[in-house]
Amino acid sequence: MTVSPIKRTFKVTAEDEWIARLAACAIALAVVEAAIPSPIPGFKPGLANIVTLIALQRMGWNAAVWVSLLRILGAGLVLGGFFSPGFVMSLGGGIVSLLVLGLAQYLPRRWFGLVSLSMLSALGHLGGQLIIARLWLIPHNGIVVLIPVLAAMSIVFGLINGLIATRLLRDAEPSAPPESQS
């Protein structure tokens, strides 16, 4: 039996390597976060979103989409919850969050920095999760009672994550990832 080399038909760019590194960091943070107890089942601080924010700031929206979706898929596989209700809610929240980031990146940077984008993203993530929970898991309007508490927590965690991402970017080494064409 002989070993045949795998032939790549595509070229891996420096941007692809950065996206893979960032996604790996985000998956690691998601795994760590899964061990943190939560007062409300399924509600987490979204530490992995810090990495998505960094990808957005350094490489653009397309890279942030890749990092976020790879993180959701990777964490689902690593934590054993692939295609579980938690995975579907995370995916739904992630998609709405990315759509919010995609629209919000065009807001004036003078008034909307990374912290503001983080808070908007966190609220978008919550909105996506609530839509899935309402349509699939809790098919009645009682879920609306949780919105004020969950929205307040989303804003607080969005603020904290945005501040952390801003600090990390400010303290980052000059060997930044390649600029994206997004």
N, C-alpha and C positions, 0 to 999 in steps of 0.2 A: 504494500500500500504506500503510495507516495503522497506527499503533502503538496497541494497546489496553492500557490499564492493567490490571495484575493486581489482582484484587479478593481481599482476604483475608476469609475467612469465620471466622477465629478471631482472638482478641485475644492479642497478645504481652504477657506480664506482665513486671514487673521481675525476678521470679524466673527466668523463661525466659531473659532477657538474661544474667543472672549465670551460669546453667548453660551457656549458649553460650560465654561468655567463659572460664569454667573449663575447659570441654571443649577449647577452642582452645589454651589453655595446656598442657593435658595432652597433646594431640596434638603440639605443638611439643616438649615434653620427650621424648615417645616417639621422635620423629624424631632428636633429638640423641642419645638413648640408643642408637639403632640404630647409630650410628657408633662407639660405644665397644667396643673389642675385649673378648671374653669368654673366660675360661679354659675354660669348659664351653659348648659350642655351645647357643645359645638362652637361656642364663641371664643375666639382666640385673638391675641393682639396683632396677628398678621406680620410677624417679624420678617418673614420671607419677602414681604412686599417692599421692604427696604432695598432689596437687591433689584427688584423691578424698577423702583424709582431711580436707582443708580444707572441701570441700563437705559431708561428713558432719557435721563439727563446727558449721559455720555454718548449714547449711540443712536438715540431716536426711538420713535414709537414702534417701528417694526421689530427692533431688537427687544424692546420691552414685552411685546406680544409673545415672541419666541420664549423668552426667559420665563414669563408667567405661565404659559401653557405647558412648557416642559416641566416646570416645578409642580404644577397640579397633577400632571400625568405621572411624573417620577415619584412624588410623595404618595400618590394613590397606590402605586405598585409596591413601594418600599414598606408602607404602613399596612398593606394588606386590605385596603379599602377600595380597591379599584371597582368601579361601577356600583358602589354602595350609595345609599342616600346621601351620606356625607360628601362623597366624591362628586356626585351630581350637583349638590348645592355649592360646593367649592368651585366647580367648573362654571356654573351659572353665574355665581358672584364674580368670578374672575373675568368672564366675558363682558359683563356689564361694566365692571371696573375698567377694563381696557377700552371699552367704547367711550366711557366718560373721560379717560385720560386722552384718548384720541381727539375728542372735541375740545377738551380744556387746554391742550397744548397751544391752541391758537389764541387763547386769552392773553391780554397784555401782560408781559413779564414784570412790568413795573408793579402791578398789584397782585399778580398770581405767580408766586414762586413755587419751589418744590414742596414747601410745607402746605400751601393751599391745594396744590395738586394731590398731595397725599390724603388730605382730608376729604376732598371730592371723590377720590378713588375709593376710600374706605366707605363712604356713604353709598357709592355705586355698587360696591361689593355687597353691602348689606341689602340694598334694594334688590339685586339679583337673587340673593339667597331667600329673601322674603317672598319674592314672586314664586320661586320654585316650591318653597314650603307651603304657600297658600294654594297653589294649583295642584300639588301632588301629595304632600305629607299631612297637612292640616287643612282640609277643605272646608273651612268655615271662617267667618270674619273675626273670631276671637283673637287671632294672631296680631290684630291691630293694636291691642293693648300693650304689646311688647315694644312697639316702634319707638316711643320716646326714650326708653332706657337703652335700647340697642343703638339708636342714633347717637345718643350722648356718648356711649362707649366708643362707637365708631369714630366720632370726632376726636375724642381724647387720644385713642390709639393712632389715628391718622396724624394728629399733631406730633405725637412722640416719634412715630416712624419717620415723618418728614424731617424733624429736627435731627434725628440720628443720621438719615441719609445725607442731609446737608452738611453735617459735621464730617462724615466720612469722605464726602467729595472734596471738601475744603482741605482735609488733611492728607488726601491721596497723593501718591507719588506722581511725578510728571509722566511716567510711562503709562499713559492712558490708552484705552482701547481705540481702535480705529474709528474715525467718524463715519457714521452711517449715511446712506443716501436717502433716508426716509423723509 
